[in-house]
Amino acid sequence: MVSVADLLIDSRLPGNYFASDLYVRGSLELGLLENRRGDRLLAIPEPLLKAIYAGLEKETGHASKLVLYNCGRWWGKNFYARFCEELSDYYGKPLADLSMVEFLQSLQQCWRTHGWGQIHLDTVHREQGFLTVEIWHSPFTAYAPKGQQPSGSLEQGIVEVFLSQLTGRELKCLQTSCDSKGDDCNRFVVGLAKRLEKAEAMVAGSQPHQTIMQALLQQE
């Protein structure tokens, strides 16, 4: 419960910092997009995304996924730093002191406001050492080349580094389903690298997400 004394000290009741109608600001005359702190934002049109994939495929071939993954790791590292800084400034306390509800709501709204789709963290198997991240309506895989293998290498790198820094442990992220090959959403399983070794061959063999999870949960 909010006390009267707290209201007298700070008249602002924190809401969702990343609410799109408050977070994104623009100037049609100048053609600029900024966030509520005045930092510049970049809008990436569909043709540019398609051109990036086509260019990488032409220049690097099969290594394009590795290039996107490494870009995602770099992006995820910087994204985590900005996310922590903005939330800490807004709430007046470190990210570690936020409630789980505040953290999850902020992450989900941040992801959606930036136009990256909808993200959900499934903690059902946390006791077994696994976290599942689900992303719907991803623009990064919507325009990726269609194939039998997952194409969310950029998101894989972002999720991997973000959760590694959040937990303070070196985690590995493995994509087990992808909307670019007909699945309902992009799913990523996050855990210690050694625990995920068994799943890598199953992903290469196009095994479904549930089959992969059963194999991971049954291993000793």
DOZAMI-709408 format. One record per residue: residue in one letter; x, y, z of N, C-alpha, C in turn. Coordinates in steps of 0.02 Angstrom, whole numbers, plus 32768, in hexadecimal, padded with zeros to 4 digits. Layout:
BEGIN
  residu  neast  nnorth   nup  caeast  canorth  caup  ceast  cnorth   cup
       A      X       Y     Z       X        Y     Z      X       Y     Z
...
//
This chain:
BEGIN
  residu  neast  nnorth   nup  caeast  canorth  caup  ceast  cnorth   cup
       M   802A    7FC4  8000    8000     8000  8000   802C    803E  8000
       V   8019    8071  7FDA    803F     80AF  7FD7   8029    80DC  8011
       S   8059    80F3  8038    8049     811C  8072   8044    8166  805E
       V   8020    818D  8087    801A     81D5  807B   805E    81F6  807F
       A   8088    81DF  80AD    80CB     81FC  80B5   80F4    81F3  8075
       D   80EE    81B8  8055    8113     81AC  8016   80FB    81DB  7FDF
       L   80B9    81E8  7FDE    809E     8214  7FAB   80B7    825C  7FB3
       L   80C0    8271  7FF3    80D8     82B4  7FFF   8121    82BC  7FE9
       I   8147    8285  7FED    818D     8287  7FD9   8193    8284  7F8D
       D   816B    8259  7F6D    816F     8251  7F25   8128    824C  7F0A
       S   8113    827F  7EE5    80CE     8281  7ECD   80C3    8254  7E91
       R   80F8    8236  7E75    80F1     820C  7E3A   80E6    81C3  7E4E
       L   80B1    81A5  7E35    80A5     815E  7E3F   80C0    8139  7E02
       P   80F6    8112  7E08    8113     80F0  7DCE   80E1    80C4  7DAB
       G   80DB    80CB  7D69    80B2     809F  7D41   80E0    8073  7D17
       N   80C8    805F  7CDC    80F3     8038  7CB0   811E    8068  7C88
       Y   815E    8069  7C97    818C     8098  7C79   818D    8093  7C2D
       F   8186    8057  7C13    818C     804C  7BCB   814A    804F  7BA5
       A   8115    8068  7BC5    80D5     8070  7BA2   80E0    8096  7B61
       S   80C9    807A  7B29    80DB     8096  7AE7   80C5    80DE  7ADD
       D   808C    80F2  7AF9    8074     8136  7AED   809C    8169  7B14
       L   80C4    8153  7B45    80EE     8180  7B6C   8138    817A  7B5A
       Y   814C    813D  7B47    8193     8130  7B3E   81AD    814A  7AFB
       V   8185    8141  7AC6    819C     8154  7A83   8182    819A  7A72
       R   81B0    81C5  7A5E    819F     8209  7A4B   81BF    8218  7A08
       G   819D    823F  79DE    81B8     824C  799C   81A8    8291  7982
       S   81CC    82A4  794F    81C1     82E3  792E   81BB    82D6  78E3
       L   817F    82E1  78C8    8174     82D6  7881   819D    8306  7857
       E   81A4    8344  7870    81C9     8376  784A   8212    8363  7843
       L   822F    834A  787A    8277     8339  787A   8284    82F0  7867
       G   824F    82C8  7867    8257     8282  7857   827E    825C  788C
       L   8275    826F  78CC    829A     8251  7903   826C    8229  7931
       L   8287    81F3  794D    8266     81CD  7981   8293    81CC  79BE
       E   8276    81D9  79F9    829B     81D9  7A38   8273    81B5  7A6D
       N   8297    819D  7AA1    8273     8182  7ADB   8268    81BA  7B0D
       R   824B    81AB  7B45    8238     81DF  7B75   8274    81FF  7B97
       R   82AF    81E2  7B90    82EC     8201  7BAA   830F    822D  7B76
       G   82F6    822B  7B38    8315     8252  7B03   8348    822B  7ADB
       D   834F    81E9  7AE7    837C     81C0  7AC0   835D    81B1  7A7C
       R   8386    81AF  7A48    836D     81A3  7A05   8356    815B  79FC
       L   8320    8152  79D7    8307     8110  79C4   830B    8109  7979
       L   8312    80CA  7962    8318     80BD  791B   82DE    8090  7904
       A   82BB    80A5  78D0    8286     807D  78B2   82A3    8058  7876
       I   829D    8016  7876    82B8     7FED  7840   827F    7FD4  7814
       P   827B    7FEC  77D6    8244     7FD6  77AA   824D    7F8F  7791
       E   8216    7F72  777A    8217     7F2D  7761   824A    7F22  7729
       P   824E    7F4E  76F7    827F     7F43  76C1   82C7    7F3F  76DA
       L   82D7    7F66  770E    831B     7F65  7729   832A    7F22  774B
       L   82F9    7F08  7771    8303     7EC7  7791   830F    7E91  775D
       K   82E6    7E91  7729    82EE     7E5F  76F4   8332    7E67  76D3
       A   8348    7EA5  76C8    8388     7EB1  76A8   83C2    7E9A  76D3
       I   83BC    7EA2  7715    83F1     7E8B  7742   83F9    7E40  773E
       Y   83C1    7E1B  773F    83C4     7DD2  773A   83E1    7DBD  76F7
       A   83CA    7DDD  76C1    83E2     7DCA  767F   842C    7DDA  7677
       G   8441    7E13  7691    8487     7E26  768D   84B5    7DF8  76B4
       L   849F    7DE6  76F1    84C7     7DB8  7719   84CC    7D74  76F9
       E   8494    7D5D  76DD    8495     7D1B  76BC   84C5    7D1B  7681
       K   84C5    7D51  765C    84F1     7D55  7622   853A    7D5B  7635
       E   8548    7D82  7668    858E     7D90  767B   85AD    7D5B  76A8
       T   8584    7D3C  76D4    85A1     7D0E  7705   8586    7CC7  7700
       G   8551    7CBC  76D8    8537     7C78  76CF   851D    7C5B  7710
       H   8533    7C1E  7720    851B     7BFC  775D   8531    7C1E  779D
       A   8564    7C4A  7798    857C     7C6D  77D3   854E    7CA7  77E7
       S   851A    7CB5  77C0    84EE     7CEE  77CF   84CC    7CE7  7813
       K   84BC    7CA9  7827    849C     7C9F  7868   84CC    7CB0  78A1
       L   850C    7C9F  7897    853E     7CAF  78CA   8548    7CFB  78CE
       V   8547    7D1C  7895    854E     7D65  7895   8514    7D85  78BB
       L   84D6    7D6F  78AC    849B     7D8A  78CE   849C    7D7B  7919
       Y   84B2    7D3F  792A    84B7     7D2C  7971   84E7    7D59  7997
       N   8522    7D65  7979    8553     7D91  799A   853B    7DD9  799D
       C   8517    7DEF  796A    84F9     7E32  796C   84C5    7E35  79A4
       G   849E    7DFF  79AC    846D     7DFC  79E1   848D    7DFF  7A26
       R   84C5    7DDD  7A2F    84E8     7DDF  7A70   8500    7E26  7A7F
       W   851B    7E48  7A4D    8531     7E8D  7A58   84F5    7EBA  7A67
       W   84C0    7EB1  7A42    8483     7ED8  7A4C   8466    7EC9  7A91
       G   8463    7E89  7AA4    8447     7E76  7AE4   846D    7E93  7B1F
       K   84B0    7E96  7B19    84D8     7EB3  7B4F   84C7    7EFC  7B59
       N   84C2    7F22  7B22    84B1     7F69  7B28   8468    7F73  7B3C
       F   843C    7F48  7B24    83F6     7F4C  7B36   83ED    7F42  7B81
       Y   8410    7F11  7B9D    840B     7F04  7BE5   8422    7F41  7C0E
       A   845A    7F5F  7BF8    8474     7F99  7C1C   8443    7FD3  7C1C
       R   8425    7FE1  7BE1    83F4     8017  7BDC   83B5    8007  7C04
       F   839E    7FCA  7C00    8362     7FB4  7C23   836B    7FBF  7C6E
       C   83A3    7FA9  7C89    83B1     7FB2  7CD1   83B4    7FFB  7CE4
       E   83D7    8022  7CBC    83E0     8069  7CCB   839E    808E  7CCA
       E   8375    8082  7C97    8336     80A6  7C92   8306    8093  7CCA
       L   8301    8052  7CDA    82D4     803D  7D10   82EC    8054  7D54
       S   832E    8051  7D5F    834A     8066  7DA0   833D    80B1  7DAB
       D   8346    80D9  7D76    8339     8121  7D7C   82EF    812E  7D89
       Y   82C4    8109  7D68    827C     8115  7D6C   8260    8101  7DB1
       Y   8273    80C6  7DC8    8259     80AE  7E08   8282    80C4  7E44
       G   82BE    80E0  7E38    82E7     80F7  7E6F   8306    80BF  7E97
       K   8312    8086  7E78    8331     804D  7E9B   8350    801E  7E67
       P   8381    7FF6  7E7C    83A1     7FC8  7E4D   8370    7F95  7E31
       L   8380    7F7A  7DF6    8355     7F48  7DD7   834A    7F0C  7E05
       A   837D    7EFA  7E2B    8377     7EC0  7E58   8343    7ECA  7E8E
       D   8331    7F08  7E9C    82FF     7F16  7ED1   82B8    7F1A  7EB6
       L   82AF    7F15  7E75    826C     7F15  7E58   824A    7ED2  7E66
       S   8209    7ED4  7E6D    81E3     7E95  7E75   81E4    7E71  7E33
       M   81D7    7E2F  7E35    81D6     7E08  7DF7   819F    7E21  7DC8
       V   8166    7E35  7DE5    812F     7E4F  7DBC   8144    7E8E  7D98
       E   8166    7EBC  7DBA    817D     7EFB  7D9C   81AF    7EEC  7D64
       F   81DD    7EBE  7D72    8210     7EAD  7D41   81F1    7E8F  7D02
       L   81C6    7E5D  7D0A    81A9     7E3B  7CD0   817D    7E6A  7CA7
       Q   8154    7E92  7CC9    812A     7EC2  7CA6   8153    7EF4  7C7F
       S   8189    7F0B  7C9D    81B5     7F3C  7C7B   81D6    7F1D  7C3E
       L   81EF    7EDF  7C45    8210     7EBE  7C0D   81E0    7EB1  7BD4
       Q   81A4    7E99  7BE4    8172     7E8B  7BB1   815C    7ECA  7B8C
       Q   8152    7F00  7BB2    813D     7F3E  7B92   8175    7F5D  7B6A
       C   81B2    7F59  7B84    81EC     7F73  7B60   81F4    7F50  7B1D
       W   81EE    7F0E  7B1D    81F6     7EE6  7AE0   81C1    7EF9  7AAD
       R   8183    7F01  7AC5    814C     7F11  7A98   8151    7F59  7A7D
       T   8163    7F88  7AA8    8168     7FCE  7A94   819E    7FD9  7A60
       H   81D5    7FB3  7A65    820A     7FB8  7A33   81F9    7F96  79F1
       G   81BF    7F74  79EF    81AA     7F54  79B1   81C8    7F10  79A5
       W   81DF    7EEE  79DA    81FF     7EAE  79D2   81D0    7E73  79DC
       G   818F    7E80  79E3    815F     7E4B  79ED   8149    7E47  7A36
       Q   8131    7E0D  7A4A    811B     7E02  7A8F   8146    7DCB  7AAE
       I   8161    7DD8  7AE9    818E     7DA9  7B0A   816F    7D8F  7B4B
       H   817A    7D50  7B58    8161     7D31  7B96   8197    7D03  7BB2
       L   81A3    7D08  7BF3    81D4     7CDD  7C15   81AE    7CA6  7C3B
       D   81B9    7C68  7C27    8198     7C2E  7C47   81C9    7C0F  7C79
       T   81B7    7C12  7CB9    81E4     7BFA  7CEE   81CE    7BB6  7D0A
       V   81A3    7B92  7CE6    8189     7B53  7CFF   81C1    7B22  7D11
       H   81F6    7B21  7CE9    822C     7AF0  7CF3   826A    7B0F  7D13
       R   8261    7B45  7D39    829B     7B66  7D57   82BE    7B3A  7D8A
       E   8298    7B0F  7DAD    82B7     7AE2  7DDF   82E5    7AAF  7DBE
       Q   82D7    7A9F  7D7E    8303     7A71  7D59   833B    7A96  7D36
       G   833C    7AD9  7D3D    8373     7AFF  7D20   8367    7B1A  7CDA
       F   8327    7B1E  7CC6    8318     7B36  7C82   82E4    7B6E  7C84
       L   82ED    7B9D  7C58    82BD     7BD3  7C4F   82AA    7BD5  7C05
       T   826A    7BD9  7BF8    8252     7BDD  7BB2   823B    7C24  7BA4
       V   8255    7C40  7B6E    8241     7C83  7B58   8219    7C7C  7B18
       E   81DC    7C98  7B17    81B1     7C94  7ADC   81A8    7CDA  7ABF
       I   81AE    7CE0  7A7D    81A6     7D21  7A5C   8176    7D18  7A22
       W   8140    7D3F  7A24    810E     7D3F  79EE   8117    7D7D  79C2
       H   8104    7D76  7983    8103     7DAE  7953   8147    7DD1  794D
       S   817B    7DA9  794A    81BE     7DC5  7944   81CA    7DE1  78FE
       P   81DF    7E20  78F8    81EE     7E3C  78B5   8230    7E1F  789A
       F   825A    7E06  78C7    829C     7DED  78B1   8297    7DAA  788E
       T   8267    7D81  78A1    825F     7D41  787F   8228    7D44  784A
       A   81FD    7D77  784E    81C7     7D7E  781C   81E2    7D87  77D6
       Y   821C    7DA9  77D2    8239     7DB7  7790   8279    7D8F  7783
       A   8286    7D5F  77AE    82C1     7D34  77A5   82B2    7D00  776F
       P   82E6    7CE6  774E    82DC     7CB2  771C   82BA    7C75  773B
       K   828A    7C59  7718    8266     7C1E  7731   8292    7BE0  7729
       G   828D    7BB2  7759    82B4     7B75  7756   829F    7B45  778C
       Q   82C3    7B0E  7793    82B3     7ADB  77C5   82D4    7AE8  7808
       Q   8302    7B18  780A    8325     7B28  7848   830E    7B6B  7863
       P   8310    7B74  78A6    82FD     7BB5  78C3   8327    7BEE  78A8
       S   8309    7C29  78A1    832C     7C62  7884   8332    7C9D  78B4
       G   8327    7C91  78F5    8329     7CC8  7925   836C    7CD0  7946
       S   83A1    7CCE  791F    83E5     7CD2  793C   83F1    7D15  795F
       L   83D6    7D4B  7943    83DE     7D8D  7962   83BE    7D8E  79A8
       E   8380    7D76  79AC    835D     7D74  79EC   837F    7D43  7A1C
       Q   8399    7D0D  7A02    83BD     7CDD  7A2B   83F7    7CFE  7A50
       G   841D    7D27  7A2C    8455     7D4A  7A4C   843E    7D7D  7A7E
       I   8408    7DA1  7A6F    83EE     7DD3  7A9D   83D8    7DB3  7ADE
       V   83AF    7D7E  7AD8    8393     7D5C  7B13   83CB    7D3D  7B3D
       E   83FB    7D1E  7B1B    8432     7CFC  7B3E   845A    7D2C  7B6A
       V   846E    7D65  7B4E    8497     7D95  7B73   846D    7DB8  7BA8
       F   8430    7DCB  7B97    8404     7DEE  7BC7   83FB    7DC4  7C06
       L   83E9    7D85  7BFF    83DC     7D5A  7C39   841D    7D47  7C5D
       S   8453    7D42  7C38    8494     7D34  7C58   84A8    7D6C  7C87
       Q   84A0    7DAA  7C70    84B1     7DE3  7C9A   847F    7DEB  7CD3
       L   8441    7DDC  7CC6    840F     7DE2  7CFB   841C    7DB1  7D34
       T   842F    7D73  7D23    843A     7D3F  7D56   8481    7D3D  7D70
       G   84B0    7D5C  7D4D    84F5     7D5A  7D61   8517    7D18  7D52
       R   84FA    7CF1  7D24    8517     7CB1  7D10   851B    7CAE  7CC4
       E   854C    7C8A  7CAA    8554     7C83  7C62   8524    7C4E  7C48
       L   84EE    7C65  7C2A    84BA     7C38  7C12   84BE    7C30  7BC7
       K   849E    7BFB  7BAF    849A     7BEE  7B68   8450    7BEF  7B54
       C   8442    7C08  7B19    83FE     7C0C  7AFF   83F9    7BE3  7ABF
       L   83C6    7BBA  7ABA    83BC     7B8F  7A80   8375    7B98  7A66
       Q   836E    7BA8  7A26    832B     7BB0  7A09   830F    7B6D  79F5
       T   82D2    7B5E  7A0D    82B4     7B1D  7A01   8277    7B1F  79D3
       S   825A    7B5A  79C8    8224     7B60  7997   8228    7BA6  7979
       C   820C    7BAC  793C    8211     7BEC  7918   81D6    7BF5  78EA
       D   81B9    7C31  78EB    817F     7C3D  78C1   8191    7C3F  7876
       S   81D1    7C48  7866    81E5     7C49  7820   81E2    7C03  7800
       K   81DE    7BCF  782A    81D6     7B8B  780F   8193    7B6C  7822
       G   8163    7B99  7833    811E     7B82  783E   8109    7B77  7885
       D   8135    7B82  78B6    8121     7B7B  78FC   80F9    7BB7  7913
       D   80D4    7BB1  794B    80A9     7BE7  7961   80CF    7C23  797B
       C   810B    7C18  7995    8134     7C50  79AE   817D    7C3A  79B1
       N   81A8    7C6A  79C3    81EF     7C5A  79CD   81F9    7C46  7A16
       R   8215    7C0B  7A21    8223     7BF5  7A66   826E    7BEB  7A6E
       F   8287    7C01  7AA7    82CD     7BFB  7AB8   82D3    7BDB  7AFD
       V   82FC    7BA8  7B03    830A     7B89  7B43   834D    7BA3  7B5C
       V   834D    7BBA  7B9A    8389     7BD8  7BB7   839F    7BAF  7BF3
       G   83E0    7B9F  7BF7    83FB     7B79  7C2E   8447    7B77  7C29
       L   8466    7B4F  7C53    84AF     7B46  7C4F   84C0    7B21  7C0F
       A   84F8    7B33  7BF0    850A     7B17  7BAF   850D    7ACB  7BB1
       K   8529    7AAD  7BE6    8530     7A65  7BE9   84EC    7A42  7BEB
       R   84BB    7A62  7C0A    8478     7A44  7C10   8453    7A46  7BCD
       L   8469    7A72  7B9F    8446     7A79  7B5F   8467    7A54  7B26
       E   849F    7A33  7B33    84C4     7A11  7AFE   8498    79DE  7ADA
       K   8470    79B9  7B00    8447     7984  7AE4   8414    79A0  7AB3
       A   83FE    79DD  7ABE    83C9     79FA  7A96   83E1    7A15  7A52
       E   8421    7A24  7A4C    843A     7A42  7A0E   842F    7A15  79D2
       A   843C    79D4  79DA    8432     79A4  79A3   83E8    799C  7994
       M   83BE    79A2  79C7    8376     799B  79BD   835A    79D7  7996
       V   8375    7A12  79A3    8360     7A4D  797D   8376    7A45  7934
       A   83B3    7A2D  7929    83CC     7A22  78E5   83A2    79EE  78C1
       G   8385    79BF  78E7    835A     798C  78CA   8311    79A0  78C5
       S   8302    79E0  78D1    82BE     79FC  78CC   828D    79DB  78FB
       Q   82A4    79C6  7936    8276     79AB  7968   824C    79E3  7986
       P   820C    79D5  7997    81E1     7A09  79B4   81F7    7A1E  79FA
       H   81E1    7A59  7A0E    81F5     7A75  7A4F   81E5    7A47  7A89
       Q   81A8    7A2B  7A8B    8194     7A01  7AC4   81C0    79C2  7AC9
       T   81D2    79A5  7A91    81FE     796A  7A91   8243    797D  7AAC
       I   825B    79B7  7A98    829D     79CE  7AB0   829B    79DA  7AFB
       M   8266    79FA  7B14    8260     7A07  7B5C   825C    79C7  7B84
       Q   8237    7995  7B6B    8232     7955  7B8E   8277    7935  7B95
       A   829E    7938  7B60    82E1     791B  7B62   830E    793F  7B93
       L   8309    7982  7B96    8331     79A9  7BC4   831E    799B  7C0C
       L   82DE    7995  7C19    82C6     798A  7C5E   82D4    7944  7C77
       Q   82DC    7915  7C49    82E7     78D0  7C5D   8330    78C0  7C68
       Q   835D    78EC  7C51    83A5     78DE  7C59   83B9    78E5  7CA2
       E   83EC    78C0  7CB5    8403     78C1  7CFB   842D    78FF  7D07
//
